[in-house]
Amino acid sequence: MPEPLTLPESFNPDTNLLCKTTENGTFHESRQGAGFARRLLANGNAEDIALAHKVLEATLACQETREDDPHHGNFFWMAEDEVVGDLNAVEFCLENLIPMMMDSADLLEAGMRDRVTQAIRLGLAEIARINVRVSYSNITMLDILNTCLGGELLDDSAIAQRGYGKLNAWIAYTDRSGTPREYNSPTYTRVCVNALGILGRYLKDEESRVRARTFAARIGLTVGHHIHPSTGRWAGPHSRAYHPTIVCESPPEIESVRRWIEDGALPDWVDRMIDSNHLPYEIQETASIDELGVLTTYLSDAFSLGVASIGYGGQSNTLLSHFVRQDAEKPGVFFSRYLTNDKWLGDFYHATDRTKSRNLIDEGQFLGVQNGNRAIALYAQQDLGVVNSAKSSYVWTERDRIDSIHIGERDVTDLPATVEQGEMITVASGDALFAIIPLTRDDIGRDAPIQLVERAGDLVLDIYNYKGSEKSFWEMRPEGPFFQGQPRNGVYIEVAERNDYGNVEDFTRTVSASTVKDSCDEPFVSDGTSERIWSLEVARDGSRVGIEVDLMKWALKRRWTESGDLTFPMLESPFTVQESDGSVRVGRASVKASQGPIWIVELERTNEWIVGYHGPRASAVALTVPGGRIEIPSMTAGTIYWKDGEVTVDAAGMTEAPSIVGGRLVGQN
């Protein structure tokens, strides 16, 4: 018999739940109870099984069982709650309770087994009533996980079919753009990967099981492209992320990714994809074609730089760079925010945790464009309300690890330091060099500064639109009678490998030679339809990056580089492409399909190719590689893996055996 688990320090024997103590009291999360009970039963020790019954008793007490409650069947986020506040609680509880019952139900006493089964049934009814919109990617994924597996566990085909259908709907919605709308999030991608991994192992329905594995592989492409090999960090931009992750207070994300691979949630070629990528490279993915939301990431040996075309809200990291600092415990980080009232970390509360926030919420609306290591970042206020300051802030972590700061040609050693409009700021730290040129900034008060400061140990460039007495801005209300457009606030950013320049001065002179075009239509009072265009371009040595926005609607109008206007690719990098039309080429290989979208990866160094098709319609698929070809007459979803002439097919709905030339089939699921 296995040894009993070592109880975590957070276990409270008085409540039989895991707890968290803050200055506001002691709290017990229901989802933590469900997860702990699952771990106890999985260990199988008699003491653990007995304790699991007590933990489940306490967890089930958190479920809302009053039939007249609008969220009957959901769970209180905390045992201390009296009403259901966070509607996602039921998803996080059931994602543990359902697999627990599939694996370990026979270890429970009959009475408890019946109670957990009833709790699952009530929870699934609540999930169906909520019916979360498919754009909310991570919670949709939990809906799919719980409903598919819950329906199969309860032997209820209606529930299960709802889950299979929602999986198809979520994939179809995502395939309109390319990557999940909640894109590239270290926190929320984890939810999707874990859920798809469980579905790929547990689902009885073959087509849904294969489709889950196939889409896990597609998410693996995003993950593999965004783990920066030099730092092990998850390169930006992020749709959502918590601050400790952003500033590398948590372990390197590459460790989590390799655990996902080890657990089978992601295919093992994702690890080789991280290691074999040719640096530098740029990847673009579209997360929301309806919102013109695309993410661009550039990775080099010394740094990563990621910029989003639009922001999603307060937890977005729309401009983010990780960079190597030799002999340091963690890499450097550069990121941006728009802030009012000079807020900083810990100045406000996170409603769910009831603890001082370790998130620095972005209060602005972001629009951006990137071309390799160059980018333009623009911010507008979101809702000024009554404020005493409004600014964009650009942050380098750990001021004491910054080697030099220049404003123009001036060496800066003392902070704060004033920056004049248009003066370039150069920062050298570790293996990276940063240049920032403030673009047009509208002062909507008097004498709003641009300044470099040290704040909480970090170096911060603050570009104020307003700093003064507390004020309500009538003229900044877009629907009001005085509105003439958003105040302008933007920067040009360039990041470089330090080894590419003899010294910092060479880098400064190079970037200073850029041509900056910054023009805007004259202001006018909004008529509700007319546009006021702000156009920006920075060019040098045949390379350019440009963006146009409408200040009246704060809407993206154009983005361009020297290659022309930028589009919204599903997925595009030097070794991975996804297209909607079923015909794709990358490197030395090509794939044709009668239906789309379809994607292909080439890992040239290891002589590997992977193709994925998500369905749901049947499609013929043919992969051609140097010296070989495989044709599948019909499949409804699946992947094809080719390495050194050995071929593995994981597909559903195949009506005929694959035809292979120049290779041999070594595995078929």
C-alpha positions, 0 to 999 in steps of 0.5 A: 500500500502506498504511503499516505500523502504529506498534508500540505501546510495549507490544510485546515483540519478544522474545516477539512479544506485547504485554506489561505490566510490574508489580512482580510481573514482565512478563506477556503476555495471549493475548487481546491477541496475538489482537487485535494480529494481527487489527489487523496483518492488517487494515492489509494492509501486507506488514511487518504481515502478516509480523509477524502470522504471528509474533504468531499463532505466539506466541498459538497457543502459549498454547492448551492442546492436550494432549488429556487436559487438562479444558480442551483448546482453551482458552487460558492468560490469560497466556503465563506461565501453565502451566494454564488458570485463567480459563475466559473466555480462549478467548472473548476470543481467538476473538472476534478470531481468527474475524473475522480469518479471515473478513476476512483469511484469504487474507493468511495462509500456508497453514500458518498458515491451517490452524493458526488454523482448527484452533485455532478448531475446538478452541476452539469445542469447549471453548466448547460443553463449558463452555456458560456459563449465559445469566445471565452476560451478557457471556460468553454473548454471546461464546459466541454470537458465536464459535459463530455465526460460527465455525460459519459460518466452518467451514461446520459447521451443528451448531456454527452452530445451537448459536450461533443457539439460544443467541442465542434462549435468551439473548434469551428469558432477558433478556426475562423481566426486561427488560435483561441481568442484568449490567445497565448496565455500562460495561465489560460492556455494551461486550462485548455491544454489540460482539458484537451489532454484529459479528453484525449485520454478519457473520451469514449466517443472516438471522433471527439477524442481524436479531435481533442488530441488534434486541437491540443496539437494545434495549441502546441504550435502556439506554445512551441513558438512562444517558449523563448529558448534562451530564457525558458519564458512564455514570450508575449503578447498575452491575452491574459496573464497574472503579474507574477508570471509576467515578471518571472516570479514563477518558475520558467514556463518551459518546465510546465510545457515539458510536464504537459508533454510528459503527461501526454497532454501535448505531443512530444514533438513540441519539445523538439520544436522549441529546441530546433527552431532557427533563431531569430524568427517571427510568428503571427497568429490571428486570435479574433478576425472579427476584432482585428486581433492578431499577435506578433512575436519575434524571438532572438537569442537575447530577447523576445518581443511580442506586440498585439494589434489590439488589447483585450482588457486589463490583464492583457500584456499587449507589449512584452519582452523577456531578455537575457541577463547573464548570471542573474536568477531570472531574465529581464522583463519589459512591458507596458501599461496605461494607468490613471491616478498613478496606481501601482502594484498592490493599490487595489483588491482582487475580488476573487482572492480578497487579497492585495492584488499582484496584478497591475491592471492595464486601464487603457486601450491598446493598438499596435504593429510589429515588424521583427524587432521594431514596433509602434505602440499606441494607447488611449484612455479607457474611461477617465472618470475623475482622475488626477493623472493619466499616462502610458508607462513602459517598465524595465524590471530591476533597475539595479540590473540596468547597465546604462540609460541615455536620453538623446546623447545624455548619460542618465545616472540620477532619476527622475529625469525629464524627457522632451517630446521626441527625444530618444531613450536608450536602455542597455541591460543584459544582452539586450538594447532598447530604444524608445522614441515618444511619438505625438503626445496630447497634453489634456491639462498643463505641463504634463511630463514625460519622465524616467523614474525608479518605482518599486525597484523598476525603471519606468518611462511615464508619458502623461496625458494629464497630471494635475488636480483631480478632474472630470473630463467632459471632453473625453466622453466619446458619446458626449457633445464635446468629444474631438477624439482620443488624446494621442499617446504612443511610442516607437520601440526597437530592441536589439542584440547587444552583440550586434553593436560595438557599443550603446552609442552605435545603437543610439546613432543607428536608431536615430537615423530612422525617419519618423512620419507622424501626422493627424487630421485636425480636431473636430467635434464628433458627428458620430460617423466621421473619422479622424486619422492618426498615421505613423510610420518609422523607416530605416534601411528599407525596413518600415513599420506603420499604423493608422488609427481612427481617434474618434472610434479608437479603431485600427485602420491599417498596419503595414511594413515594407512588404505592404499592408499586413493581413491576419494570417491564421498562423505563419512562421518560417516553419509553420503555416495554417491556411483556410483553403486546404492547400499549404506549403512550408519549407520542403513540404506541402499538404493538400486537403479537400477541406480546410483549415489545415496546418503543417509544421516542418522541423528541418533539423530533425527531419519531421513533418506534422499535419493537422486537420480539425474537421468536422467535415470529411476531407481527403488529405495528402502530404508530400515531403522530400522523397515521400508522400502519404494520401488519406482518401477521407478523414474527419479529424486527425494528425499525420506525423512523418519522420525519416520515412516512418509515418504515424496517423492519428485520425478519425473517420478514415474509410480506407487505409492510407496510401504511402510512397517512400515511407511506411506506416508504423502507427495508426490510432 
